[in-house]
């Protein structure tokens, strides 16, 4: 609902979810191989878009905004990691996909976890370096950061970030619906 609440505020709240569910159902019917091929291609564009935003914003980084992750203690870090890990459906999806994996399951899972953690670190670091404490007041902080970024004549990259989110939602939803 980020699109209807921030981008197209005059649009019906049901338009984009219904449109997205049509695409997700089509993807789920095509099967996992088609979804993962689309995901591989689209992930390249997602990573490129997010890295472009991070690179453009690098001159705006204020390193004084960065707080130590251990500011509230080691227990808070452990709690946050646990909540981020187990509050999503990825763990269940991995367990359902495990019998279909050819090769080393543990290696695949660890590789995914490390890459995801590194990617999230870059995104969180960018948000904190640019917005500082103001990021805690934002509903969608990276969307707000993308609105600050400029590349040449493109004065607002928030549409690019919204497209990245929609791609991720499409791939995840198609996989979950297929499972």
N, C-alpha and C positions, 0 to 999 in steps of 0.2 A: 504493500500500500504506500510505499515511499513515493511512487510516481504520482498517485492521486493526491497525496498530502503535501508534496513540495514542488512538483514540476507542473502537472496539469491540474491545478486546483479547481478549475471550472468543469472538469470532466466527471462523468458519473463514477462513483466509487466502485461499481461493478464492471466497468468496461474493460480495464486492463487485466483484472484477475480472470475474467471469462476468456478473453483473448489468449492469455498465457496458458490457461488450462487446455484450450484447444491444441496449442502447440505441444504442450507436455504430453497430452494423450497420444498425439501422433508420434512423438518420439518414443514413448513407452511401447507402442504397438510395433515399431520398427525393431526393437530389441536392444540388448546391451551393447552388441558390437557397433551398431550405428550410433548409439548414444555416446559411447566412448570415443569413437572416431570424431564425432562432432565436438566432443569435449576436448580432445587433443588439439584440434585446430583452433577452437575458440579460446582455450587456455593460453595459447601463444598470444592472441590479441589482448586478452585480459591482462596478462603479465606486462606486455608492452605498454598498455595504456596506464597502468598503475605506476610502472617505472618512469614513464614520461612525466607523470604528475609529480612524482618524488624528485626527479632531476630538475624540473622547472622550479620547484619550490625550495630547492637546496639553498639558494642565496637568502631566502627568508627565514632560515632556521635560526632560532634563538636558543642556543645551548643552555642558557640559564633557566629555560622552562623545563628542562629535563630533570625529573626527580628520580632518585634511586628506587628501583622496584622493591627494595627492602626497607623503605621509609616507614612502613607500618609493621615491620617485622617479617620474619621468615614464615610464620604461620599464615599471614595474609597472602603471601605468594603461593603457598601450597593450596590454600583454599581457592584462590582464583584459578589456578591450573586445574584443580579437580572440577570446579564448576564449569570451566570452558570445555573440558574434555567430556564430561558425562552429561552435560545439559543439551547435547546435540544428538542427532540421529545417526551420525557417521559410524559410531561404534557398532550399532545394530546392523547397519548396511555392510560393514566390513565382515561381520560374522555371517551374514547371509550370503555374501559373495565368496567367502573363504573356500567352499568346496569347488568353486569354479576356477580358482587361481592355479596356474601352472607355474611351477618354480617354487621358490622359497617364500612362504607366506610371511614369516617374521621379517625377512629382509624388505619385502614390499611394504609392510605396515610401518616399519621403522623409517624407511625412506620417505613415505608419505608424511609421517609425523614430523620429521626433521624439516622437510621442505615447507610444510604448513606453518610450523613454529617460526621459522626464519622469515617467511613472507609476512606473517602477522606482526612480527617484531618490527619489520621495516615500516609497515603501515602505522602501527601504534607510535613508533618513534617519530615518524613524520608528523602525525597529528599533534603530538605533545610538543615537538620542536617548533611548530608553526603557531598553534593556537594556545598552548600552555594550559592554564587552569580553565580557560574559557571552553576548552573541549568537553569538560564535564557537564556543561550546560547545553551542549548540542544534542539533538535527537539523533542525527547522523553525522558524526564528526568528520569522517573522511569526505563525505559529500560537501561539507562546509569548506574543507581545505581545498578540494578540487575547484570550488567556486572562486577561490583566491588566485589560483594558478592561471598564467597567461602564456600562450605560445604564439608569438607574432600577432596576427589579427584576431586569433581566437582568444577572446578576453575572459571566457568562462568555460572551464573544462568539466563542470558538474554534469553536463549531458553525457560526456564520455564516461564518467564514473557511474552514472545511472545505467548506461548500457552494459557496463561490466557487471553490475549487480544483477541485471536481468539475465545475462548469459549464465551466471552462476546459479541463479534460481531455476532457470530452465533445465540445466544439466542435472542438478540435484533432484529436482522434482520428478524428472523423467526416470531417473534411476530408481527412486523410491517407489514411484507408481508401478514400474516394471517389477520390482521385487515384491 
